[in-house]
Amino acid sequence: MQREGQVRIPSGCAISGIIDKSGKRISGEAIIKSISVMHDRSNGLGGGFAAYGIYPEYKDYYALHIFYDSVTAKRECEEYLEGRFDIINLSKIPVRKIREITDEPLIWRYFVTPLPTRLADSQLDEREFVARRVFRINTLIDGAYVFSCGKDMGVFKAVGFPEDVARFYKLEDYEGWCFTAHGRYPTNTPGWWGGAHPFALLDYSVVHNGEISSYDANRRAIEMYGYKCTLRTDTEVITYIIDYLRRKKGLSYEEIASVIAAPFWKTIERMPPQERETHEYLRVMFAAQLITGPFSIIVGFENGVMALNDRLKLRSMVIGEKGDKVYIASEEAAIRIIEPSLEKVWAPKGGQPVVVYLNNPKGGKA
């Protein structure tokens, strides 16, 4: 007899997202209700949320969310942080003990900024300095894992159904201008706290429904640029590819979509000359970042979100709009439950990015 988690569900996993383009902060209750509708798309082996705009009082500092397996790991990690960052505030992340969430690690939160002398000595820009310190903690400090490190945003994830993960983290107490959510049905990788979605690096976060058949090639390529894939799941590499293409190579989100979900060559050949030249360049220059296999993803970033599915549209995705709010989900029901009277609802074409920005971003590069 096959047990839960051993049965392959090709369309498993659920994703959902909400953004208010006006920047108005909304309660985490809405995203909880949305992802809960898709309960049957996950199996309790992972759930999580990314939330933007939730730390306005610390918006200028990097918010490090860290799992610890032991007090020893916590002590070692804090010694490392103190030597490289000014720690403005630190505390346990508030949780609610519930029977559905078990074996939880120590979960702490730190608001930090790089020490000026260490940053100057490194000869790196601030974001690269933070990213490298995060990779060092995650690869060299046994039992410590930084699972979120952006400004004015945070990831909350665990092994469990997403609605239980939300109750565990008291997500209803948070308010932000954007939330994304994930319910996991792992098919090829283990269910563990670090492997739950979203995956995040700096301000970028990714929730993903699907399977990356090109994972090994993508992983080998991205690790050439200093990234470390240590989390035993394919989605991690998507986050690093997006960080590389956006932060290091300066591509727009539309161009990033044309890299990771690139049009087929025969489609490019039929494009007008200038458009064809652009897509040919992206396919040749960033061939190693092409993602193959079925997927739909929601990418959160500093000033907005991007929704994208694979070029063959092998995973479902629906978009809804009402006023300043844009909704994204695997199923229309997950949108209707929180906004029954939508002004517009549609399903994007395969490989067609839907990029939504804040109307008045408060500084910084999107």
N, C-alpha and C positions, 0 to 999 in steps of 0.2 A: 504494500500500500504506500503510495506517495504522500508525503507530508507537506504541509504548507512551507513554501520556500523552495521546494524541489520541483514543482510544476512550472513549466515555462509558459508565461503569458506574454505573447508577442507585443501586445499593445499596452502592457502594464506600465505603471507609474502615472502620476498626475502632476500637472503644473498649473499654477495660477498666479496672477499678478494684478495689482491695482496701482494706478498712479493718478494723482490729482495735479494737472498741469499748472494750476494756479499756485502750487506750493503749500496749499492749505493742508494742515496735518489732520489725518483721519485715524480713528481708533483701529487697533489690531483686531477687533472683533469681526470686522468685515472679511478679512482674508481667512480667518478661522472658519467662518461660515461657508465661504466659497470652497475651500479645500475639503471640508468635511463632506460635501455632497458627493465627492469622488472617492469615498472611503474604499469601495470595492476595487479600485485600481491599484491599491497598495496592499501589503501583507504584514505590516507591523514591523518590518525590519529596517525602517528608516523614515524619518520625517523632519522637516525643518523649514525655516523662514529666514528671509533677509529683509531688513527694515531700514529705510533711509529717512533721515531727518529726526531721529529719535533722541539725539543727544545735543540739543541746541546750546546748553550751558557749557559743553565741552567741544563745540564744533570745530575748533582750531587744533584739536589734539587727535592723535591716532588712538582709536579704541581697540585695544587688544583683548580678544576673548580667548581664553586658554583653558584646555582640558589638562588636568594632571592625574596621573595614575597613583601618585604617592606624595606624601609630604616632602620626601627627599627630592623628588623631581621639582616640586614647587620652589624649594629653597634654592636649588641650583639655578633654575630659570630666573628667579628674582635677582640673584646675584649677577647674572649675566645682563639683565635689563638695567640694573642700577649702574653698571659700568658704562652704559651706552646711551641711556635715556634719562631725561628728567621725568620722574613719575609724579604726575600732578594729583592723581587719586587712584586708589585701588580698593577693591572690595569683592566679596563673593557676588556672583550674579544671582539675584533673587530667584528661588525656585519654590514650587509647591510639591511636597511629597505626595505622590499618587501611586497606587499599586501597579498601574500599567507601565510605569517607567522604572526599570530596575538597573542595578549594577552601574549607577551613575558615577562618573569620576568627580574629582574636585573641579569646580567650574568657577574661574575667577575672571575679573575684568580690570584692565589697567588703562588709564588715560595718560598718554606719554607724548613727549616731543624729543627729538634727538638732541643730545648734548652738543652745543656749538663746537667745542674743541674736537670731539670725536667725528662730527660731520665734516669739519674742515680737513682733518687728517685723512679722512677716507677719500677725498676728492670726488665724491659722488653727489648727485643731487639728492634732495631729501627723500623722495619716494623710493629711489633705488636703494638708498641706505636702509630704509625700513624693510623693504622686500628682502634684501640680503640677510638682514638680521633674523627675519622670520624663517627663512629657509635654514639658517644655521641652527636655530632652536629646534625646528622640526626634524632635522636630520641627525643632530649630535647630542641633544639632551634627551636621554632615555626617559620616556614617560611624560613628556611635555609636548603639547601640540597646540600651536596658535591656529585657530580656525576662523579668525576674523581680525582684520587689522586696518580697516578704513577709517576715514573721518566722518563723524556724524552719521554713522551707520553701524549695524551689527548683524551678525548671523546667530541664530538660535537653532540648534539641531540635536538629535538624539536617535536612539533606536526605539522605535515605537510608531504608532499611527500618528499622522500629523496633528489631528485634533487633540491627542493626548500630549504630544510634545508641546503644543500651544498652552495647554493647561499647566503643564510642568513648569514652563518658563514664565507664566503669568503674562502672556503676550497681550491680553486684553488691557493691561495697564500701560502699554506703550502707544504713542501716537507718532505718526510719520507721514510724509507726503507720498511714500511708495512702499509697498510690501510685495514680496514674491513668496511663493510657497511650493513645497514639493512633498508628495507622498510616494514612497519608494516601493518598487517590486523588483528587487535585484534578481538577475538571472544568471550572471556569470561571475559576480563578485560578492564578497561576504557582507553581511549586515553588521556594521559596528559603528560606534559613535563618530569616529573621524570620517567614515565613508558615507555618512548621510549627506544629503544635499541641503542647502546650497554649498557650493565651493566658492571660496572668496580669496582674492589677493588685492590688497589696498582697497580701492573703492569698487572694484569689479566683483560681481557675484553671478553665479550661473546655477539655474535649475534646469534639469534635462530629462526628457523622456525619450528613451531609445537606446541604441547600441552603436558604438563606434567600431566598425570593422577595421579601420585604419589606425587603431590606437597605437600599436607598436611602432609604426613608422612615424606617427605624430609625436610620440613620446621621445624617440631617439632624436628627432629633429629639434624639438624644443629644448631638450636638455643640453644641446650644444651651446645654448645661449645662457646657461647658468641656472635654469629652472630645475627643480628636483621633484619628480613624481614619486611620492612615497605612500599614497593613501589607498592603494589597491582597488582603484575604480577608474573607469575610463573617463568619466566626466571631468576629473581634475585637470586633464590636459587641455580641455576646451578653455578653461579659465586662463591658463597660462598663454595659450595661443592668442586670446583676445587681448591680454595685457601686452604681449609682445607686439602685436600688430598696431595697437592703438597708442600705447605709451612710448614704445621704443621706435616704431616705424612711422607713427603719425598718420595712419590711415583713418579715414572717416568710418563710421559704422556701416554705411552703405557699401563702402569698399571692402570692409572686413567680411560682410555677408557674401560679397562676390569672390572672396578667397575661400572661406570655409564651406560655402555651399555654391561653388563655382558653376556657372552654366556649362553645359556640354559644349564641346568644340563645334559641333554642327550648329548649335544655337548661336554661338559667337560669330560664326562665319556669315550668318544672315543679318547681323547687326549693321547699322549705319557706320561708315568708316571711323569716325572719332570714337564712338562707343566701342566698336570692335577693337580698336587699338588699345583702349584702356583695359578691357577685359583680357586681351591677350597678354598684356604686360603683367597683370595681377596673377594670371594663371602660371606664367613662366617664372616670375620672380618669387612667388610664394607657393610653389607646388607642394612643398612638404607640409603646408598648413591646411591643405584640402582635407576636409573630414568626409569620409564615406560611411555609408550605413544609414539606417533610419533614425531621425532625430527631430525633436522640436525642443527649442530652448527659449528661456527668457533670461536676458542679460541685464542686470542692474548696474548702473554706473553713477558717477557723481551728480549728473544733472538730468537723468532720464532712464529709460529702459529701451531695450530692443527685443522684439520677438522674431523668431526665425525658425522655419522648418526646412528639412532637407529638400533638395531640388526635385525629388520624385514625390514629395508630400506623402511619405509613408507613416507619418505620425500626425495626429489630429491637432488642430489649433484654431480657436475661434477668437475674434476681436469684437468688443462692444464699446460703444461710446454713449455718454450722456453728460452734457455740459462740459466741464473741465476734466471729467474723469474718463479714463480709458481702462478697459478691463481685458484681460488675456486669460484664457483657460483652455484646458484640453477638451472640455465639454461646455456647450452653451448653458446647460443647467447650472453650472457653477458660477456663471455670470448672472443669470436670471434670479437666482436665490437672493442676491444682494441688490440687484437693480432690475426689477421686472419690466420697467418701461424704458427700454433703450431707444435712443434716437437712431442708432445705426448698429448693425451687426453683420459681420462677414467673415469668411475664412480666407486668409492670404494664400496666394499661389505658392507652389513649391519654390524655395529659394528666394522668395520675395520678402525682404526685411520690413518690419514695421517699427520705426524708430520714433519714440515720443520723448520730447524734451520739456523741461520746465519752461513756462512762459518767461519768467524773469529769474534766471539762475543767479544765485548770490555769489558771483565770482568763481574763479577756478575754471579749468578746462574740462569740458564735458567728456 
